[in-house]
C-alpha cells in the first residue's frame, strides 16, 4: 500500500506532504532540548543556529526570528500555559510535552509577535504535521484557533485572578513567573506594586550583551574605537564595560577571540571591582577566587591583581570548569594559578590571602533575563540544598583570609535566604565585620541602606547580583 493511500484525506483533496519550515523546526528542536535534557537555551541555540547557517538554511532575519521564538516562548511560558489550559479539555499535564511545545510556539506567535494570525496558525499546524503527525496537528489547529479569538490583554483578563483578590498569583500569570519566585523577589525588593512589576517586566526583556575589557589586556576605550559608535556604547557603571548594540556578535570581535575581552554582565564586573578596591591595611599580595568557574570574575581579578603585583589563585571544584577558568586567564599579564579544589575542604592554609571572592552556587534567580527557563526549573526546596554549601563556602573564605583582610560574598540571586540570611548567620559565628560596599560602586544609584549591595535589572540594567564585603577582625 502506498504512503498516500494510508494517509487520511478528504474526498477530492489529495494528501499533501507537510512542508518543513527551517526556522520553526529549529525553534522546536531547541525547546525539546530544554525540556528533555534540562539544557539551557543560551547554550543550545548558538550551535543550532551555526549549523543552520552552514547548511545555507538561514540568513540573519531567520536567526533573529528563531531566537525570538525560543526565548519569547520560554519567558512567557507561564502566561501561555494558562491560556492553553483555558482552551483544552484536559489538564496540561496530560498533554504530551512535544505537543505543548508546538502549542506554546504557536501561542507566542499569536500573542507575543506581529506575525499575522493566519500565518501563525498555519505555520504552527504545518510544524505539527511534520513533528507530531496529522492527527495531533488537528488538535493543535483547534486549540490555536481558540487562542486566536482574543489578544494577550483580553486573555490575561480571563485567566489571571484580579490583583486585589490575589496579588501574587495575578503577577505570576501576568508576568510569567512561578508564584513562589514572585513572592521571594517581592520580599527581597520590598515596596509596593510598581517596583515588583518593573522587576518582573525587566526579567522578561532581552538583556544587552555587555563586554568586559580585561584589565592589563585591553581597555573599554580600545574596544569602543574598534567597534564604533553605531555598534557599541560605554558601560553604565563599570569603567571596563562596553555594551553592544542589538544584534552585535561578540564572537566576531578580535579582542574576544583572543581573550583580551569577554562577555560579562556589568553587575559581575562591579562585584570584582568593589572587592579589589575595598580598603585594606597591610600587605596586598595574595588574592583568592574560591568559586572561580567559568572564569569571568577570575579573569578580571587577575588583571586587577597584576596591576599591584599580587597573585591570584583561582580555585574551582569541577575539573572541566577549572579548564574554562584557565582558558579565561591565559595571557594575563601577572602571576596566577588555577587549581581544581573543593572550596569547603581547601588545600591552602588558614589566613593565606589578603582578598577573597566567594561567588557561591545559587538558584540563579538574579539571571532570569538570560536563562528564562531557570524560573520553571527551580523549586523552593532547592534553597535547602544550597544553604549548607553557601554557609560552608563563606566560612572557608573567612578562614582563608588573614586578619584585616577582606572577603567578598557574592551570589546571582536576590533571594534573602541566599544573601543576607547566609551573611548574618556566618558573620555572627566569626570575628568579622561588614564593610559598607556602597562607596565602592561610585555613581551607581539606588543601592539601599547598606552595608551590603543588591543590584537589580530594572534599576541598574544588570543581573540581580548581591555583594557583601566582610573584614576578618580576629
C-alpha positions in Angstrom: 0.0 0.0 0.0 1.4 3.4 -0.9 2.1 6.1 1.7 -0.5 8.3 0.1 -3.3 5.7 0.4 -2.5 5.2 4.1 -2.9 8.9 4.8 -6.3 10.4 5.8 -7.6 12.7 3.2 -10.9 14.4 2.3 -12.7 13.3 -0.9 -11.3 15.1 -3.9 -8.4 16.5 -1.9 -5.1 14.6 -2.3 -2.8 14.2 0.6 -0.2 17.0 0.7 3.2 16.2 2.3 3.9 18.6 5.2 6.5 21.3 4.4 9.4 21.8 6.8 9.9 25.4 7.9 13.6 25.6 9.0 13.1 28.4 11.4 10.2 26.8 13.4 11.8 23.4 13.2 14.9 24.8 14.8 12.9 26.6 17.5 11.0 23.4 18.3 14.3 21.4 18.4 15.7 23.9 20.9 12.6 23.8 23.1 12.7 20.0 23.1 16.4 20.1 24.3 15.4 22.5 27.1 12.6 20.2 28.2 14.1 16.8 27.7 17.7 17.4 28.7 17.3 20.3 31.1 19.5 22.2 28.7 19.8 26.0 28.7 18.6 27.8 25.6 21.7 30.1 25.7 23.9 27.0 25.3 21.7 25.0 22.9 20.7 27.8 20.5 24.1 29.1 19.2 25.3 25.7 17.8 21.9 25.1 16.2 22.0 28.5 14.5 25.6 28.0 13.4 24.7 24.6 11.9 21.7 26.1 10.1 23.9 28.9 8.6 26.5 26.4 7.5 23.8 24.4 5.7 22.6 27.6 4.0 19.1 27.3 5.6 19.3 30.6 7.5 20.1 34.2 7.0 20.2 36.9 9.6 16.5 37.5 9.7 15.8 33.8 10.1 18.2 33.6 13.0 16.6 36.6 14.7 13.1 35.1 14.3 14.2 31.7 15.6 15.9 33.3 18.6 12.8 35.4 19.4 10.5 32.3 19.1 12.7 30.3 21.6 13.3 33.0 24.2 9.9 34.6 23.9 8.2 31.2 24.3 10.3 30.4 27.4 9.9 33.8 29.0 6.1 33.8 28.7 5.6 30.1 29.3 3.6 30.6 32.5 1.2 33.0 30.8 0.9 30.9 27.7 0.2 27.7 29.8 -2.7 29.5 31.5 -4.1 30.5 28.1 -3.6 27.0 26.6 -5.2 25.4 29.7 -8.3 27.5 29.1 -8.5 26.2 25.5 -8.1 22.4 26.1 -10.4 19.9 27.6 -7.8 18.1 29.8 -5.2 19.1 32.4 -2.0 20.4 30.8 0.0 17.6 32.5 -1.9 15.2 30.3 -0.9 17.0 27.1 2.3 15.4 25.6 5.3 17.7 26.1 6.1 17.9 22.3 2.5 18.9 21.6 2.7 21.5 24.3 5.9 22.9 22.8 4.3 23.3 19.4 1.3 24.9 21.0 3.4 27.3 23.0 5.4 28.3 19.9 2.1 29.0 18.2 0.6 30.9 21.1 3.8 33.1 21.2 3.4 33.9 17.5 -0.3 34.8 18.0 0.0 36.8 21.3 3.6 37.9 21.5 4.7 38.8 18.0 3.4 40.8 15.0 3.1 37.7 12.8 -0.4 37.7 11.2 -2.9 35.4 12.8 -3.4 33.2 9.7 0.3 32.8 9.2 0.9 32.0 12.9 -1.8 29.3 12.9 -0.9 27.7 9.5 2.8 27.7 10.2 2.2 26.0 13.6 -0.1 23.4 12.2 2.4 22.6 9.4 5.1 22.2 12.1 2.8 19.9 14.0 2.2 17.8 10.9 6.0 17.4 10.5 6.9 16.6 14.1 3.7 15.2 15.5 1.6 13.7 12.7 -1.7 14.7 11.1 -3.9 13.5 14.0 -2.3 15.7 16.6 -1.9 18.5 14.1 -5.7 18.8 14.1 -5.7 19.2 17.9 -3.0 22.0 17.5 -5.2 23.7 14.9 -8.3 23.6 17.1 -6.5 25.0 20.1 -4.7 27.8 18.3 -7.9 28.9 16.6 -9.5 29.3 20.0 -6.4 31.2 21.2 -6.6 33.5 18.2 -10.0 34.8 19.2 -8.5 37.2 21.7 -5.4 39.3 22.2 -3.0 38.9 25.1 -4.5 41.6 27.2 -8.0 40.0 26.9 -6.7 36.6 27.7 -4.9 37.8 30.8 -8.2 39.4 32.0 -9.8 36.0 31.6 -7.1 33.7 33.1 -5.4 35.8 35.8 -7.2 36.4 39.2 -7.8 40.1 40.0 -4.9 41.7 41.6 -7.0 42.8 44.6 -8.1 39.2 45.2 -4.6 37.5 44.9 -1.7 39.9 44.1 1.0 37.2 43.9 -1.0 34.9 41.6 -2.1 37.8 39.4 1.6 38.9 39.0 2.6 35.3 38.4 0.2 34.9 35.5 0.6 38.4 34.1 4.4 38.4 34.2 5.0 34.7 33.7 6.9 33.8 36.9 6.2 31.0 39.3 4.2 32.3 42.3 7.0 31.4 44.8 9.5 33.3 42.7 7.2 36.4 42.7 6.9 36.1 46.5 10.7 35.8 47.0 11.6 38.6 44.7 8.9 40.9 46.3 10.3 40.1 49.8 13.8 40.9 48.7 12.8 44.1 46.8 10.3 45.4 49.3 8.0 48.3 48.4 4.7 48.2 46.6 3.2 47.0 43.4 5.1 49.3 41.0 8.6 48.1 41.9 7.8 44.4 41.7 6.0 44.8 38.4 9.0 46.8 37.0 11.3 44.0 38.1 9.2 41.2 36.6 8.9 43.1 33.4 12.7 43.5 33.3 13.1 39.8 33.7 11.1 39.3 30.5 13.2 41.7 28.4 16.1 40.6 26.3 19.3 41.7 28.1 22.0 43.7 26.4 25.2 41.9 25.5 28.0 43.5 27.7 31.7 43.1 27.1 34.5 43.5 29.7 37.8 44.8 28.7 40.1 42.7 30.8 42.5 44.8 32.9 46.0 44.9 31.6 45.0 43.2 28.3 42.6 45.8 26.7 40.6 48.9 27.6 37.0 49.9 27.1 38.3 52.8 25.0 40.1 50.5 22.7 37.0 48.3 22.2 34.8 51.3 21.5 37.3 52.6 19.0 37.3 49.3 17.2 33.6 48.8 17.3 32.5 52.4 16.6 29.6 54.5 17.9 26.9 52.6 15.9 27.9 49.2 17.3 28.7 49.9 20.9 28.3 52.2 23.9 30.3 52.6 27.1 29.0 50.7 30.2 26.7 52.5 32.6 28.8 51.9 35.7 31.9 49.8 35.1 34.9 51.6 33.5 35.7 48.3 31.9 32.3 47.7 30.3 31.2 48.1 26.7 27.6 47.5 25.7 26.9 46.1 22.2 24.1 47.3 20.1 21.3 44.9 19.3 22.4 42.1 17.0 26.1 42.6 17.9 28.1 39.3 17.7 30.8 39.0 20.4 32.5 36.1 18.7 33.3 38.3 15.7 35.4 40.7 17.8 39.1 40.1 17.7 39.7 41.0 21.4 37.1 38.5 22.5 38.5 35.7 20.3 42.0 36.5 21.7 40.8 36.5 25.3 41.7 40.2 25.9 38.0 40.9 26.4 35.0 38.7 27.3 31.2 38.7 27.7 30.4 39.7 31.2 27.3 41.3 32.8 28.1 44.7 34.3 26.9 43.5 37.7 29.6 40.8 37.8 32.2 43.4 36.9 31.1 45.6 39.7 31.5 42.8 42.2 35.1 42.2 41.2 35.9 46.0 41.2 34.4 46.5 44.6 36.4 43.7 46.2 39.6 44.9 44.5 39.1 48.4 45.8 38.0 47.6 49.4 40.2 49.4 51.9 42.9 47.2 53.3 45.7 47.7 55.9 48.9 45.8 55.5 50.0 43.5 52.6 48.0 43.1 49.4 49.9 40.3 47.6 47.7 37.2 47.6 44.1 37.0 46.3 41.7 34.1 46.0 38.7 33.4 43.8 37.3 30.4 45.7 34.5 29.5 43.2 36.1 30.7 40.0 34.3 28.8 37.3 33.7 29.6 34.5 36.3 32.3 34.9 34.8 35.8 34.1 35.4 37.3 37.5 38.6 35.5 38.0 40.0 36.9 34.7 39.1 40.4 35.9 40.5 39.9 39.3 43.7 38.5 37.9 44.2 41.7 35.8 43.5 43.9 38.7 45.8 41.9 41.0 48.6 42.1 38.4 48.4 45.9 38.5 49.5 45.7 42.1 52.0 42.9 41.7 49.6 40.5 43.5 49.0 36.8 42.7 45.5 35.4 42.1 44.8 31.8 43.0 41.6 30.7 41.1 40.0 27.6 42.6 37.2 25.6 41.1 35.8 22.3 42.3 34.8 20.8 38.9 37.8 20.0 36.7 36.1 20.9 33.4 35.1 24.3 34.8 38.6 24.7 36.1 39.7 24.3 32.5 37.4 27.1 31.5 39.0 29.3 34.1 42.5 28.5 32.9 41.3 29.5 29.3 39.9 32.8 30.6 43.1 33.6 32.5 45.5 32.6 29.7 47.5 35.7 28.7 47.0 37.5 32.0 50.0 39.9 32.5 50.6 39.0 36.1 51.1 35.8 38.2 48.2 33.5 38.7 47.4 29.8 39.4 44.4 27.7 38.6 43.6 24.6 40.6 40.7 22.1 40.9 39.8 22.0 44.6 36.7 21.8 46.8 36.2 25.2 48.4 34.7 23.6 51.5 37.9 21.5 52.0 40.6 23.8 50.8 44.2 22.7 50.2 45.6 26.1 51.3 46.4 27.2 54.8 44.3 29.4 57.0 45.0 33.1 56.8 46.8 32.8 53.4 45.1 35.6 51.5 44.6 39.3 51.6 41.4 39.4 49.5 38.9 36.5 48.8 36.0 36.4 46.5 33.4 33.7 47.1 30.8 33.8 44.3 28.7 30.9 45.6 26.5 28.5 43.7 22.8 29.6 44.0 19.4 29.3 42.4 20.3 31.9 39.8 17.1 33.9 40.3 19.1 37.0 39.5 19.8 36.0 35.9 16.3 35.1 34.7 16.7 37.5 31.8 19.5 35.4 30.4 18.1 32.0 31.4 14.4 32.3 31.3 13.8 28.5 31.6 15.5 28.5 35.1 12.4 30.0 36.6 10.4 26.9 35.7 13.1 24.5 36.8 13.8 25.8 40.2 11.7 24.8 43.3 11.6 26.3 46.8 13.2 23.2 48.2 16.3 24.0 46.1 17.1 26.6 48.6 17.6 24.0 51.3 20.2 22.2 49.2 22.2 25.4 48.6 22.1 26.7 52.1 24.7 24.5 53.8 27.0 24.9 50.8 26.8 28.6 50.8 27.4 28.9 54.5 30.3 26.4 54.3 32.0 28.4 51.5 31.6 31.7 53.3 33.2 30.1 56.4 36.0 28.8 54.3 36.5 32.3 52.9 36.7 33.9 56.3 39.2 31.3 57.4 41.3 31.7 54.3 41.7 35.5 54.6 44.2 37.0 57.0 43.2 39.1 60.0 42.4 42.6 58.5 41.8 41.0 55.0 38.5 41.3 53.1 36.1 38.7 51.8 33.5 39.4 49.1 30.4 37.1 49.3 28.6 37.3 46.0 25.6 35.5 44.5 23.5 35.9 41.4 20.3 35.6 43.4 18.4 38.3 45.4 16.6 35.7 47.5 17.0 36.7 51.1 17.7 33.1 52.1 20.8 33.1 49.8 22.0 36.6 50.6 21.5 38.4 54.0 20.5 35.2 55.9 23.7 33.5 54.9 25.9 36.5 55.7 24.2 37.2 59.0 24.5 33.6 60.2 28.1 33.2 59.4 29.4 36.6 60.5 27.8 36.1 63.9 29.9 33.0 64.3 33.3 34.6 63.3 35.4 37.5 64.4 34.3 39.6 61.4 32.5 42.9 60.5 30.6 44.1 57.5 32.2 46.9 55.3 29.9 49.4 53.6 30.1 48.3 50.0 28.2 51.2 48.5 31.1 53.7 48.3 33.0 51.1 46.3 30.4 51.4 43.5 30.7 55.1 42.7 27.9 56.6 40.6 25.6 53.6 40.9 22.2 54.8 42.3 19.6 53.1 44.4 21.9 50.9 46.5 19.7 50.9 49.5 20.6 51.2 53.2 23.8 49.1 53.0 26.2 47.9 54.1 25.6 45.2 51.6 24.6 45.8 48.0 21.8 44.4 45.9 21.7 45.2 42.2 18.5 44.9 40.1 17.7 44.5 36.4 15.0 47.2 36.5 17.1 49.8 38.5 20.6 49.1 37.2 20.3 47.2 33.9 22.4 44.4 35.4 21.7 40.9 36.7 20.4 40.9 40.3 23.9 40.4 41.8 24.3 40.6 45.6 27.5 41.6 47.3 28.6 41.7 51.0 32.1 42.8 51.9 33.4 41.4 55.2 36.6 42.1 57.1 38.1 39.5 59.3 38.9 41.1 62.7 40.4 38.2 64.6 
